Amino acid sequence: MLILSRKIDEKIKIGNDITVTLIGVSGDQVKIGVEAPKNIKVFRQEVFDDIQRQNKAAAQGTITLENLSKILG
């Protein structure tokens, strides 16, 4: 893992197409902005993990009504 220090409005480049900008810091919360091409999906880790769980449940045929309502919104 690469660990970097950044000040507000400073950026980090990932490859040629992705830019991460430090937007603000308030207490223990950090706000970042991510600029990426539309074909690159950007998720918070907990959302990504939930999607993975739902996909696995659907593939196993164990999807519940509660999970289905989450998927359908």
KETIVO-665764 format. One record per atom (N, C-alpha, C): residue in three letters; atom name; x, y, z. Coordinates in Angstrom, 2 decimals. Layout:
rest_atom_u_v_w
ALA_CA_X_Y_Z
...
END
This chain:
rest_atom_u_v_w
MET_N_0.84_-1.18_0.00
MET_CA_0.00_0.00_0.00
MET_C_0.89_1.25_0.00
LEU_N_0.59_2.14_-0.88
LEU_CA_1.28_3.43_-0.93
LEU_C_0.53_4.40_-0.04
ILE_N_1.22_5.06_0.88
ILE_CA_0.60_6.03_1.78
ILE_C_1.16_7.40_1.46
LEU_N_0.28_8.36_1.19
LEU_CA_0.68_9.71_0.82
LEU_C_0.05_10.73_1.75
SER_N_0.74_11.83_1.96
SER_CA_0.17_12.96_2.68
SER_C_-0.24_14.01_1.66
ARG_N_-1.41_14.57_1.82
ARG_CA_-1.91_15.59_0.91
ARG_C_-2.54_16.71_1.71
LYS_N_-2.48_17.91_1.17
LYS_CA_-3.18_19.06_1.75
LYS_C_-4.45_19.28_0.94
ILE_N_-5.37_20.04_1.49
ILE_CA_-6.63_20.32_0.80
ILE_C_-6.35_20.88_-0.59
ASP_N_-7.09_20.39_-1.56
ASP_CA_-7.02_20.73_-2.98
ASP_C_-5.83_20.10_-3.70
GLU_N_-5.01_19.32_-3.00
GLU_CA_-3.95_18.60_-3.69
GLU_C_-4.49_17.31_-4.25
LYS_N_-3.86_16.82_-5.30
LYS_CA_-4.38_15.69_-6.06
LYS_C_-3.40_14.53_-6.09
ILE_N_-3.97_13.37_-6.37
ILE_CA_-3.20_12.16_-6.61
ILE_C_-3.66_11.61_-7.95
LYS_N_-2.74_11.26_-8.82
LYS_CA_-3.07_10.67_-10.12
LYS_C_-2.88_9.16_-10.05
ILE_N_-3.85_8.43_-10.61
ILE_CA_-3.75_6.98_-10.73
ILE_C_-3.83_6.69_-12.22
GLY_N_-2.72_6.29_-12.78
GLY_CA_-2.66_6.11_-14.23
GLY_C_-2.88_7.45_-14.92
ASN_N_-3.36_7.39_-16.15
ASN_CA_-3.60_8.62_-16.91
ASN_C_-5.00_9.18_-16.72
ASP_N_-5.93_8.34_-16.23
ASP_CA_-7.33_8.69_-16.29
ASP_C_-8.02_8.95_-14.96
ILE_N_-7.38_8.68_-13.84
ILE_CA_-8.04_8.80_-12.55
ILE_C_-7.31_9.83_-11.69
THR_N_-8.10_10.75_-11.12
THR_CA_-7.55_11.78_-10.24
THR_C_-8.33_11.75_-8.93
VAL_N_-7.61_11.71_-7.82
VAL_CA_-8.21_11.77_-6.49
VAL_C_-7.79_13.10_-5.88
THR_N_-8.77_13.89_-5.42
THR_CA_-8.51_15.20_-4.85
THR_C_-8.97_15.24_-3.40
LEU_N_-8.12_15.76_-2.52
LEU_CA_-8.51_15.96_-1.13
LEU_C_-9.36_17.23_-1.07
ILE_N_-10.62_17.07_-0.71
ILE_CA_-11.57_18.18_-0.70
ILE_C_-11.59_18.89_0.64
GLY_N_-11.58_18.11_1.72
GLY_CA_-11.64_18.74_3.03
GLY_C_-11.41_17.75_4.15
VAL_N_-11.11_18.28_5.33
VAL_CA_-10.92_17.48_6.53
VAL_C_-11.69_18.15_7.65
SER_N_-12.52_17.36_8.35
SER_CA_-13.29_17.89_9.47
SER_C_-13.31_16.82_10.57
GLY_N_-12.57_17.05_11.63
GLY_CA_-12.47_16.04_12.68
GLY_C_-11.83_14.78_12.15
ASP_N_-12.55_13.65_12.31
ASP_CA_-12.01_12.38_11.83
ASP_C_-12.56_12.01_10.46
GLN_N_-13.19_12.96_9.78
GLN_CA_-13.76_12.70_8.45
GLN_C_-12.96_13.42_7.38
VAL_N_-12.66_12.70_6.32
VAL_CA_-11.93_13.24_5.19
VAL_C_-12.83_13.16_3.97
LYS_N_-12.95_14.23_3.21
LYS_CA_-13.73_14.22_1.98
LYS_C_-12.78_14.22_0.80
ILE_N_-13.02_13.26_-0.10
ILE_CA_-12.21_13.16_-1.31
ILE_C_-13.11_13.18_-2.53
GLY_N_-12.57_13.65_-3.62
GLY_CA_-13.26_13.61_-4.90
GLY_C_-12.50_12.69_-5.83
VAL_N_-13.24_11.91_-6.61
VAL_CA_-12.63_10.98_-7.54
VAL_C_-13.13_11.31_-8.95
GLU_N_-12.20_11.61_-9.83
GLU_CA_-12.53_11.82_-11.24
GLU_C_-12.03_10.61_-12.01
ALA_N_-12.95_9.95_-12.69
ALA_CA_-12.59_8.75_-13.45
ALA_C_-13.50_8.66_-14.67
PRO_N_-13.04_7.97_-15.70
PRO_CA_-13.90_7.77_-16.87
PRO_C_-15.20_7.06_-16.48
LYS_N_-16.26_7.28_-17.24
LYS_CA_-17.55_6.69_-16.92
LYS_C_-17.53_5.17_-16.92
ASN_N_-16.62_4.56_-17.65
ASN_CA_-16.57_3.11_-17.68
ASN_C_-15.86_2.52_-16.46
ILE_N_-15.29_3.36_-15.61
ILE_CA_-14.66_2.92_-14.36
ILE_C_-15.66_3.15_-13.23
LYS_N_-16.05_2.07_-12.56
LYS_CA_-16.99_2.19_-11.45
LYS_C_-16.22_2.49_-10.17
VAL_N_-16.72_3.47_-9.41
VAL_CA_-16.08_3.87_-8.17
VAL_C_-17.11_3.68_-7.05
PHE_N_-16.77_2.87_-6.06
PHE_CA_-17.67_2.58_-4.95
PHE_C_-16.95_2.80_-3.63
ARG_N_-17.72_3.10_-2.58
ARG_CA_-17.19_2.98_-1.22
ARG_C_-17.04_1.50_-0.94
GLN_N_-16.09_1.12_-0.11
GLN_CA_-15.81_-0.29_0.14
GLN_C_-17.04_-1.04_0.64
GLU_N_-17.80_-0.45_1.58
GLU_CA_-18.95_-1.15_2.14
GLU_C_-20.05_-1.38_1.09
VAL_N_-20.19_-0.47_0.15
VAL_CA_-21.16_-0.64_-0.94
VAL_C_-20.68_-1.75_-1.87
PHE_N_-19.41_-1.74_-2.20
PHE_CA_-18.83_-2.78_-3.06
PHE_C_-19.02_-4.15_-2.43
ASP_N_-18.73_-4.26_-1.12
ASP_CA_-18.88_-5.54_-0.42
ASP_C_-20.33_-6.02_-0.45
ASP_N_-21.29_-5.10_-0.28
ASP_CA_-22.70_-5.46_-0.31
ASP_C_-23.11_-5.95_-1.70
ILE_N_-22.63_-5.28_-2.73
ILE_CA_-22.92_-5.71_-4.10
ILE_C_-22.38_-7.11_-4.33
GLN_N_-21.16_-7.36_-3.87
GLN_CA_-20.55_-8.69_-4.03
GLN_C_-21.38_-9.75_-3.32
ARG_N_-21.85_-9.46_-2.09
ARG_CA_-22.67_-10.42_-1.34
ARG_C_-23.97_-10.70_-2.09
GLN_N_-24.60_-9.64_-2.60
GLN_CA_-25.86_-9.82_-3.33
GLN_C_-25.65_-10.62_-4.61
ASN_N_-24.57_-10.36_-5.32
ASN_CA_-24.28_-11.12_-6.53
ASN_C_-24.05_-12.60_-6.22
LYS_N_-23.33_-12.86_-5.14
LYS_CA_-23.07_-14.25_-4.75
LYS_C_-24.38_-14.94_-4.36
ALA_N_-25.22_-14.25_-3.58
ALA_CA_-26.50_-14.83_-3.18
ALA_C_-27.38_-15.11_-4.39
ALA_N_-27.40_-14.19_-5.34
ALA_CA_-28.21_-14.38_-6.55
ALA_C_-27.70_-15.56_-7.37
ALA_N_-26.39_-15.71_-7.46
ALA_CA_-25.81_-16.81_-8.23
ALA_C_-26.10_-18.16_-7.57
GLN_N_-26.22_-18.15_-6.25
GLN_CA_-26.50_-19.39_-5.52
GLN_C_-28.00_-19.65_-5.40
GLY_N_-28.80_-18.69_-5.88
GLY_CA_-30.24_-18.86_-5.81
GLY_C_-30.80_-18.67_-4.42
THR_N_-30.05_-17.97_-3.56
THR_CA_-30.50_-17.76_-2.18
THR_C_-30.89_-16.32_-1.91
ILE_N_-31.28_-15.63_-2.95
ILE_CA_-31.64_-14.23_-2.78
ILE_C_-32.96_-14.15_-2.00
THR_N_-33.03_-13.22_-1.07
THR_CA_-34.23_-13.05_-0.25
THR_C_-35.04_-11.88_-0.77
LEU_N_-36.27_-11.78_-0.30
LEU_CA_-37.13_-10.67_-0.69
LEU_C_-36.50_-9.34_-0.27
GLU_N_-35.86_-9.33_0.90
GLU_CA_-35.20_-8.11_1.38
GLU_C_-34.06_-7.71_0.44
ASN_N_-33.23_-8.68_0.03
ASN_CA_-32.15_-8.38_-0.89
ASN_C_-32.68_-7.92_-2.24
LEU_N_-33.76_-8.53_-2.70
LEU_CA_-34.35_-8.15_-3.97
LEU_C_-34.85_-6.72_-3.93
SER_N_-35.47_-6.32_-2.82
SER_CA_-35.95_-4.94_-2.72
SER_C_-34.79_-3.95_-2.71
LYS_N_-33.64_-4.34_-2.16
LYS_CA_-32.45_-3.48_-2.19
LYS_C_-31.93_-3.33_-3.62
ILE_N_-31.92_-4.44_-4.35
ILE_CA_-31.42_-4.42_-5.72
ILE_C_-32.31_-3.56_-6.61
LEU_N_-33.62_-3.73_-6.46
LEU_CA_-34.57_-3.01_-7.30
LEU_C_-34.79_-1.57_-6.86
GLY_N_-34.35_-1.25_-5.64
GLY_CA_-34.47_0.11_-5.15
GLY_C_-35.83_0.39_-4.67
END
